[in-house]
Amino acid sequence: MMQEFNGKTAFITGGASGIGFGIAKTFARRGMNVVIGDVQDDRLKHAEGLLKEITNNIFSVNVDVTDREALHAVSDKIKSVYGPLNVLCNNAGRTGGGKVLDISEDRWRHVEEVNFWGPINGIKVFLPDMLESGESGHIVNTSSFSGIHGHGNQSAYGASKFALVGLSEFLRNDLEGTPVSVSVLCPHVVDTPVIGALKERVNPKVREMIEAMAVSADVVGQQVLSAIENDEFYIFCDGTDTRKMLEKRCDTMLAAMERQFPRGSEDE
Ligand SMILES: NC(=O)c1ccc[n+]([C@@H]2O[C@H](COP(=O)([O-])OP(=O)(O)OC[C@H]3O[C@@H](n4cnc5c(N)ncnc54)[C@H](O)[C@@H]3O)[C@@H](O)[C@H]2O)c1
């Protein structure tokens, strides 16, 4: 369990914007060495400039999470600059909502490639060295509340995020007894460029609803740090509509079990 952050090192994918950038700022303020990876050079440059106002112990890399070899090169660079990695945030993600039949084959595959295989690549590249270093470490996989409850028509996106919750649960089992832990971040609505673009497309009433639900990326950054400190596995970002959805999912599943295997029936 990680208790000390000062001087420790974190790598955040999709770290040049939104949630990843919120996490990067929080880590930098706690004295960590921060490396952000992203595919957008302009965002990287801008984010790096802002992070340098907090610390000099930061650098950015253009890396696509679907490219495992490129991630190996990032791992080598981090080792040579800061030594062993302590925190890996597999945060990069792309959108891909819509009905199952409406999403093209290419889009299905690319969404899964970034949102699910991206974190697998991160884990395969960085975890062996994290374990070998013997230092306390933590992996945070950014899923979504769409990976906890199947609301709306989120098909490709939601399926990738459900898979990431599953991957994180199995990784938690694998890591038992090691100094490395894992959490899965399940935000519902966070005020980032993705949500900004969505607000532009919807009617004023829906926009108002989104604004009421939205949490800031800076708050999510603090929630992530606190979850690492307390070794909290599921990281939720609010407890309002999400609580109702979680209750509904659990109730629906338990009701199905009850119908099929009524309590007490095994005694009859
Ligand atoms: N904003 C929300 O409401 C919300 C809710 C639930 C989950 N999420 C998840 O949070 C994560 C961050 O989203 P955000 O809202 O901050 O979005 P964002 O667009 O602000 O940031 C995502 C960053 O990831 C980068 N990226 C995309 N594909 C990449 C790739 N292949 N390799 C490396 N970087 C890549 C983008 O360039 C971008 O800078 C995503 O995984 C997203 O699914 C966001």
The ligand as an SDF file (V2000), in Angstrom:
LIG
                    3D

 44 48  0  0  0  0  0  0  0  0999 V2000
  -15.1040   12.6890  -19.0510 N   0  0  0  0  0  0  0  0  0  0  0  0
  -15.9580   11.8010  -18.5860 C   0  0  0  0  0  0  0  0  0  0  0  0
  -17.0810   12.1330  -18.2250 O   0  0  0  0  0  0  0  0  0  0  0  0
  -15.5680   10.3490  -18.4660 C   0  0  0  0  0  0  0  0  0  0  0  0
  -16.4710    9.4810  -17.8650 C   0  0  0  0  0  0  0  0  0  0  0  0
  -16.1270    8.1520  -17.7320 C   0  0  0  0  0  0  0  0  0  0  0  0
  -14.8970    7.7010  -18.1600 C   0  0  0  0  0  0  0  0  0  0  0  0
  -14.0250    8.5650  -18.7640 N   0  0  0  0  0  0  0  0  0  0  0  0
  -12.7370    8.0200  -19.2020 C   0  0  0  0  0  0  0  0  0  0  0  0
  -11.6920    8.8220  -18.7090 O   0  0  0  0  0  0  0  0  0  0  0  0
  -10.5490    8.7330  -19.5610 C   0  0  0  0  0  0  0  0  0  0  0  0
  -10.0810   10.1400  -19.9090 C   0  0  0  0  0  0  0  0  0  0  0  0
  -11.1260   10.8070  -20.5910 O   0  0  0  0  0  0  0  0  0  0  0  0
  -11.3120   12.3810  -20.5940 P   0  0  0  0  0  0  0  0  0  0  0  0
  -12.7270   12.6720  -20.4630 O   0  0  0  0  0  0  0  0  0  0  0  0
  -10.3270   12.9950  -19.6720 O   0  0  0  0  0  0  0  0  0  0  0  0
  -10.9490   12.6690  -22.1370 O   0  0  0  0  0  0  0  0  0  0  0  0
   -9.9260   13.6810  -22.8420 P   0  0  0  0  0  0  0  0  0  0  0  0
  -10.2300   13.6030  -24.2830 O   0  0  0  0  0  0  0  0  0  0  0  0
   -9.9360   14.9900  -22.1630 O   0  0  0  0  0  0  0  0  0  0  0  0
   -8.5100   12.9740  -22.5560 O   0  0  0  0  0  0  0  0  0  0  0  0
   -8.1720   11.7580  -23.1130 C   0  0  0  0  0  0  0  0  0  0  0  0
   -6.7740   11.8710  -23.6890 C   0  0  0  0  0  0  0  0  0  0  0  0
   -6.3830   10.5680  -24.1540 O   0  0  0  0  0  0  0  0  0  0  0  0
   -5.6370   10.7680  -25.3370 C   0  0  0  0  0  0  0  0  0  0  0  0
   -5.6550    9.5410  -26.1300 N   0  0  0  0  0  0  0  0  0  0  0  0
   -6.6590    9.0570  -26.9190 C   0  0  0  0  0  0  0  0  0  0  0  0
   -6.2750    7.9310  -27.5250 N   0  0  0  0  0  0  0  0  0  0  0  0
   -4.9960    7.6800  -27.1190 C   0  0  0  0  0  0  0  0  0  0  0  0
   -4.0640    6.6540  -27.4020 C   0  0  0  0  0  0  0  0  0  0  0  0
   -4.3620    5.6680  -28.2660 N   0  0  0  0  0  0  0  0  0  0  0  0
   -2.8530    6.6920  -26.7800 N   0  0  0  0  0  0  0  0  0  0  0  0
   -2.5280    7.7080  -25.9430 C   0  0  0  0  0  0  0  0  0  0  0  0
   -3.3840    8.7070  -25.6490 N   0  0  0  0  0  0  0  0  0  0  0  0
   -4.5930    8.6990  -26.2170 C   0  0  0  0  0  0  0  0  0  0  0  0
   -6.3220   11.9170  -26.0500 C   0  0  0  0  0  0  0  0  0  0  0  0
   -5.4550   12.5320  -26.9780 O   0  0  0  0  0  0  0  0  0  0  0  0
   -6.7030   12.8180  -24.8810 C   0  0  0  0  0  0  0  0  0  0  0  0
   -5.7410   13.8390  -24.6610 O   0  0  0  0  0  0  0  0  0  0  0  0
  -10.9990    7.9260  -20.7750 C   0  0  0  0  0  0  0  0  0  0  0  0
  -10.5660    6.5840  -20.6240 O   0  0  0  0  0  0  0  0  0  0  0  0
  -12.5240    8.0070  -20.7130 C   0  0  0  0  0  0  0  0  0  0  0  0
  -13.1560    6.9190  -21.3170 O   0  0  0  0  0  0  0  0  0  0  0  0
  -14.3310    9.8890  -18.9300 C   0  0  0  0  0  0  0  0  0  0  0  0
  1  2  1  0
  2  3  2  0
  2  4  1  0
  4  5  1  0
  4 44  2  0
  5  6  2  0
  6  7  1  0
  7  8  2  0
  8  9  1  0
  8 44  1  0
  9 10  1  0
  9 42  1  0
 10 11  1  0
 11 12  1  0
 11 40  1  0
 12 13  1  0
 13 14  1  0
 14 15  2  0
 14 16  1  0
 14 17  1  0
 17 18  1  0
 18 19  2  0
 18 20  1  0
 18 21  1  0
 21 22  1  0
 22 23  1  0
 23 24  1  0
 23 38  1  0
 24 25  1  0
 25 26  1  0
 25 36  1  0
 26 27  1  0
 26 35  1  0
 27 28  2  0
 28 29  1  0
 29 30  1  0
 29 35  2  0
 30 31  1  0
 30 32  2  0
 32 33  1  0
 33 34  2  0
 34 35  1  0
 36 37  1  0
 36 38  1  0
 38 39  1  0
 40 41  1  0
 40 42  1  0
 42 43  1  0
M  CHG  2   8   1  16  -1
M  END
$$$$
